[in-house]
Amino acid sequence: MKHTIDDYFMFILAEKASIPIEWMGRKLKVLRASFYRSLRPVVQKPTRVRHTVLAAREDYVSHIVRHVMPSTAQ
């Protein structure tokens, strides 16, 4: 069975009280920083949020222009 990186992270998390994280990281070939990063919640950066909002507005405006405005111009 092939293990995923998340499997390794779960193992490290479960065993960190009894086995040093640095040692497990070396044996599993997992960067310690990657393990700690996996514990943080995923939060979108403000720039990504802004781009997502702007793209949604652009889609909305183009929808209005194509479907609503031509019918009112008749």
C-alpha positions in Angstrom: 0.0 0.0 0.0 1.3 3.4 -0.9 1.1 6.0 1.8 0.3 9.7 1.2 2.0 12.6 2.8 -1.2 13.1 4.9 -0.7 9.6 6.3 2.8 10.5 7.3 1.6 13.8 8.9 -1.1 11.8 10.9 1.5 9.3 12.0 3.8 12.1 13.2 1.0 13.9 15.0 0.0 10.7 16.8 3.5 9.7 17.8 5.1 13.1 18.5 4.8 12.7 22.3 7.0 9.6 22.3 9.2 10.0 19.2 11.0 13.2 18.3 9.5 15.0 15.2 12.9 15.7 13.7 13.8 11.9 13.8 10.5 10.9 12.3 10.8 13.5 9.6 14.2 12.2 8.6 13.1 8.6 8.5 9.9 9.4 6.6 11.6 12.0 4.4 9.2 14.7 5.4 10.3 18.2 6.1 9.6 19.4 9.6 8.3 22.7 8.2 5.8 20.9 6.0 4.5 19.0 9.0 4.0 22.2 11.0 2.5 23.9 8.0 0.0 21.0 7.7 -1.3 21.8 11.2 -2.2 25.4 10.3 -5.7 26.1 8.8 -5.8 26.8 5.1 -6.5 30.5 4.7 -6.6 32.3 1.4 -4.4 35.3 1.1 -6.1 38.7 0.7 -4.9 39.0 -2.9 -6.4 35.7 -3.8 -9.7 36.6 -2.2 -9.8 40.0 -4.0 -9.1 38.3 -7.4 -11.9 35.8 -6.7 -14.4 38.5 -5.9 -13.3 40.6 -8.9 -13.7 37.6 -11.2 -17.2 36.9 -9.9 -18.2 40.5 -10.4 -16.8 40.4 -14.0 -18.8 37.3 -14.7 -22.0 38.9 -13.3 -21.5 42.1 -15.3 -20.9 40.2 -18.5 -24.0 38.1 -17.8 -26.1 41.2 -17.3 -24.7 42.8 -20.5 -25.4 39.7 -22.6 -28.8 38.6 -21.2 -30.5 41.5 -19.6 -29.5 44.6 -21.5 -30.3 43.3 -25.0 -33.9 42.6 -24.0 -34.4 46.1 -22.5 -32.9 47.8 -25.6 -35.7 46.4 -27.9 
